[in-house]
Amino acid sequence: MPVTKNNKQNATGNQPGELLKLLRKLKGIKQDVAARKLGIKQQAVSKLENCKIISGKKFNEITAAFNFTQEEIEMAKRFLSTHPPLDS
């Protein structure tokens, strides 16, 4: 089920930026590579990964750009709910 445009914070779990970071790391993608693929600067990727609120539209754009499956997203959410935050 995709995240809706208006559902921001809890649509992706408690820490949407941390979720994006975990998904990126699971695919073995470095921040600079993610930035190039998204057409943004590496610093912008870092800021996104530190956000507590990300719009559903932005989250969907990022997850689609890297072909993250709903199963991968759900697995990462479960992991984050039981583990401490990741290092950069």
GROMACS elastic network, one bead per residue, 0.5 to 0.9 nm:
[ bonds ]
;  ai    aj funct       b0    kb
    1     4     6  0.89786   500
    1    70     6  0.74211   500
    2    11     6  0.88512   500
    2    56     6  0.81650   500
    2    60     6  0.70542   500
    2    70     6  0.82285   500
    3     6     6  0.84382   500
    3     7     6  0.67214   500
    3     8     6  0.81494   500
    3    11     6  0.59196   500
    3    12     6  0.74662   500
    3    55     6  0.86011   500
    3    57     6  0.71306   500
    3    59     6  0.75907   500
    3    60     6  0.66032   500
    4     7     6  0.53123   500
    4     8     6  0.78468   500
    4    11     6  0.78696   500
    4    55     6  0.82831   500
    4    56     6  0.51768   500
    4    57     6  0.66005   500
    4    60     6  0.85101   500
    5     8     6  0.72544   500
    5    55     6  0.62819   500
    5    58     6  0.81695   500
    5    60     6  0.88346   500
    6    55     6  0.70087   500
    6    56     6  0.65400   500
    6    57     6  0.80251   500
    7    10     6  0.72120   500
    7    11     6  0.58992   500
    7    55     6  0.68845   500
    7    56     6  0.58245   500
    7    57     6  0.88558   500
    8    11     6  0.59564   500
    8    12     6  0.78035   500
    8    16     6  0.89250   500
    8    53     6  0.61001   500
    8    54     6  0.57175   500
    8    56     6  0.53299   500
    8    57     6  0.86021   500
    8    59     6  0.89259   500
    9    12     6  0.66680   500
    9    13     6  0.70655   500
    9    14     6  0.69246   500
    9    15     6  0.78291   500
    9    16     6  0.71428   500
    9    52     6  0.71492   500
    9    54     6  0.64970   500
    9    55     6  0.73983   500
    9    56     6  0.82234   500
   10    14     6  0.58255   500
   10    15     6  0.81604   500
   10    16     6  0.80066   500
   10    53     6  0.83940   500
   11    14     6  0.83850   500
   11    16     6  0.81865   500
   11    55     6  0.88891   500
   11    56     6  0.70589   500
   12    15     6  0.72257   500
   12    16     6  0.52565   500
   12    17     6  0.89126   500
   12    19     6  0.74144   500
   12    54     6  0.85335   500
   12    56     6  0.79934   500
   12    59     6  0.80626   500
   12    73     6  0.83017   500
   12    74     6  0.89239   500
   12    77     6  0.75806   500
   13    16     6  0.59484   500
   13    19     6  0.77060   500
   13    77     6  0.63462   500
   13    80     6  0.86607   500
   13    81     6  0.84364   500
   14    18     6  0.87824   500
   14    19     6  0.87381   500
   14    52     6  0.75170   500
   14    53     6  0.87721   500
   14    77     6  0.86617   500
   14    80     6  0.87609   500
   14    81     6  0.82628   500
   15    18     6  0.52589   500
   15    19     6  0.61808   500
   15    20     6  0.88019   500
   15    49     6  0.89447   500
   15    50     6  0.84759   500
   15    51     6  0.74780   500
   15    52     6  0.53998   500
   15    53     6  0.74849   500
   15    77     6  0.89077   500
   15    80     6  0.83143   500
   16    20     6  0.62591   500
   16    21     6  0.86619   500
   16    48     6  0.86705   500
   16    49     6  0.75732   500
   16    50     6  0.84443   500
   16    51     6  0.68761   500
   16    52     6  0.60759   500
   16    53     6  0.64402   500
   16    54     6  0.64055   500
   16    59     6  0.80457   500
   17    20     6  0.51289   500
   17    21     6  0.62814   500
   17    22     6  0.86967   500
   17    46     6  0.88729   500
   17    47     6  0.82495   500
   17    48     6  0.56283   500
   17    50     6  0.51373   500
   17    52     6  0.61332   500
   17    53     6  0.74710   500
   17    54     6  0.72296   500
   18    22     6  0.61842   500
   18    23     6  0.86173   500
   18    48     6  0.87500   500
   18    49     6  0.55300   500
   18    50     6  0.65637   500
   18    51     6  0.77531   500
   18    52     6  0.81973   500
   18    80     6  0.80236   500
   18    85     6  0.70230   500
   18    86     6  0.73912   500
   19    22     6  0.51348   500
   19    23     6  0.61670   500
   19    24     6  0.85731   500
   19    49     6  0.77474   500
   19    73     6  0.78318   500
   19    76     6  0.65173   500
   19    77     6  0.66336   500
   19    80     6  0.72834   500
   20    23     6  0.51080   500
   20    24     6  0.60985   500
   20    25     6  0.85758   500
   20    48     6  0.80922   500
   20    49     6  0.61368   500
   20    59     6  0.80810   500
   20    62     6  0.82130   500
   20    63     6  0.79214   500
   20    73     6  0.87938   500
   20    76     6  0.89113   500
   21    24     6  0.51455   500
   21    25     6  0.61655   500
   21    26     6  0.85911   500
   21    31     6  0.88698   500
   21    45     6  0.89586   500
   21    46     6  0.86458   500
   21    48     6  0.87022   500
   21    49     6  0.55550   500
   21    50     6  0.85991   500
   21    86     6  0.79947   500
   21    88     6  0.81430   500
   22    25     6  0.50895   500
   22    26     6  0.60554   500
   22    27     6  0.87232   500
   22    76     6  0.67290   500
   22    80     6  0.84207   500
   22    86     6  0.73957   500
   23    26     6  0.50779   500
   23    27     6  0.64863   500
   23    28     6  0.87650   500
   23    29     6  0.88740   500
   23    63     6  0.85086   500
   23    68     6  0.75610   500
   23    72     6  0.74791   500
   23    73     6  0.71679   500
   23    76     6  0.66941   500
   24    27     6  0.53540   500
   24    28     6  0.63821   500
   24    29     6  0.53660   500
   24    30     6  0.73628   500
   24    31     6  0.80708   500
   24    34     6  0.78680   500
   24    66     6  0.82424   500
   25    29     6  0.57612   500
   25    30     6  0.72403   500
   26    29     6  0.76878   500
   26    76     6  0.88456   500
   27    66     6  0.86349   500
   27    68     6  0.88166   500
   29    32     6  0.83470   500
   29    33     6  0.63587   500
   29    34     6  0.64310   500
   30    33     6  0.53230   500
   30    34     6  0.62483   500
   30    35     6  0.86499   500
   31    35     6  0.60311   500
   31    36     6  0.86888   500
   31    42     6  0.58588   500
   31    43     6  0.85167   500
   31    45     6  0.64423   500
   31    46     6  0.73279   500
   32    35     6  0.50014   500
   32    36     6  0.63437   500
   32    37     6  0.87214   500
   32    41     6  0.75555   500
   32    42     6  0.50894   500
   32    43     6  0.86969   500
   32    45     6  0.81559   500
   33    36     6  0.52235   500
   33    37     6  0.62789   500
   33    38     6  0.86435   500
   33    42     6  0.82027   500
   34    37     6  0.51459   500
   34    38     6  0.61142   500
   34    39     6  0.84327   500
   34    40     6  0.84418   500
   34    42     6  0.76361   500
   34    45     6  0.73232   500
   34    66     6  0.84797   500
   35    38     6  0.51322   500
   35    39     6  0.58495   500
   35    41     6  0.53432   500
   35    42     6  0.50736   500
   35    43     6  0.83084   500
   35    44     6  0.75673   500
   35    45     6  0.60902   500
   36    39     6  0.50014   500
   36    40     6  0.62612   500
   36    41     6  0.72293   500
   36    42     6  0.79277   500
   37    40     6  0.78896   500
   37    65     6  0.75274   500
   37    66     6  0.84578   500
   38    41     6  0.85767   500
   38    45     6  0.88115   500
   38    61     6  0.89103   500
   38    62     6  0.73783   500
   38    65     6  0.72398   500
   40    43     6  0.82730   500
   40    44     6  0.63485   500
   40    45     6  0.73590   500
   41    44     6  0.52414   500
   41    45     6  0.67554   500
   41    46     6  0.89364   500
   42    45     6  0.51438   500
   42    46     6  0.63993   500
   42    47     6  0.87772   500
   43    47     6  0.62406   500
   43    48     6  0.86751   500
   44    48     6  0.61681   500
   44    49     6  0.85923   500
   45    48     6  0.50748   500
   45    49     6  0.61991   500
   45    50     6  0.87256   500
   46    49     6  0.51255   500
   46    50     6  0.64129   500
   46    51     6  0.89017   500
   46    88     6  0.85003   500
   47    50     6  0.51307   500
   47    51     6  0.63561   500
   48    51     6  0.51834   500
   48    52     6  0.86668   500
   48    53     6  0.89392   500
   48    54     6  0.76064   500
   49    52     6  0.84731   500
   51    54     6  0.65579   500
   54    57     6  0.82903   500
   54    58     6  0.66174   500
   54    59     6  0.63953   500
   55    58     6  0.52699   500
   55    59     6  0.61621   500
   55    60     6  0.85486   500
   56    59     6  0.50294   500
   56    60     6  0.60091   500
   56    61     6  0.85354   500
   57    60     6  0.51816   500
   57    61     6  0.62111   500
   57    62     6  0.87550   500
   58    61     6  0.50509   500
   58    62     6  0.62628   500
   58    63     6  0.86379   500
   59    62     6  0.52631   500
   59    63     6  0.61565   500
   59    64     6  0.84734   500
   60    63     6  0.51664   500
   60    64     6  0.58821   500
   60    65     6  0.84204   500
   61    64     6  0.52029   500
   61    65     6  0.60910   500
   61    66     6  0.88740   500
   62    65     6  0.51305   500
   62    66     6  0.66315   500
   62    67     6  0.86488   500
   62    68     6  0.87089   500
   63    66     6  0.54391   500
   63    67     6  0.60148   500
   63    68     6  0.51807   500
   63    69     6  0.79101   500
   63    73     6  0.86364   500
   64    68     6  0.62545   500
   64    69     6  0.83598   500
   65    68     6  0.79575   500
   68    71     6  0.81684   500
   68    72     6  0.62100   500
   68    73     6  0.68734   500
   69    72     6  0.51392   500
   69    73     6  0.63594   500
   69    74     6  0.86872   500
   70    73     6  0.50289   500
   70    74     6  0.61220   500
   70    75     6  0.85284   500
   71    74     6  0.51585   500
   71    75     6  0.60837   500
   71    76     6  0.85725   500
   72    75     6  0.50932   500
   72    76     6  0.61227   500
   72    77     6  0.86007   500
   73    76     6  0.51548   500
   73    77     6  0.61953   500
   73    78     6  0.87327   500
   74    77     6  0.50380   500
   74    78     6  0.62788   500
   74    79     6  0.86445   500
   75    78     6  0.52030   500
   75    79     6  0.62519   500
   75    80     6  0.87549   500
   76    80     6  0.61722   500
   76    81     6  0.86203   500
   77    80     6  0.51775   500
   77    81     6  0.62263   500
   77    82     6  0.89481   500
   78    81     6  0.51755   500
   78    82     6  0.67245   500
   78    83     6  0.88424   500
   79    82     6  0.55031   500
   79    83     6  0.60640   500
   80    83     6  0.51671   500
   80    84     6  0.68988   500
   80    85     6  0.71473   500
   80    86     6  0.89002   500
   81    84     6  0.81726   500
   83    86     6  0.85426   500
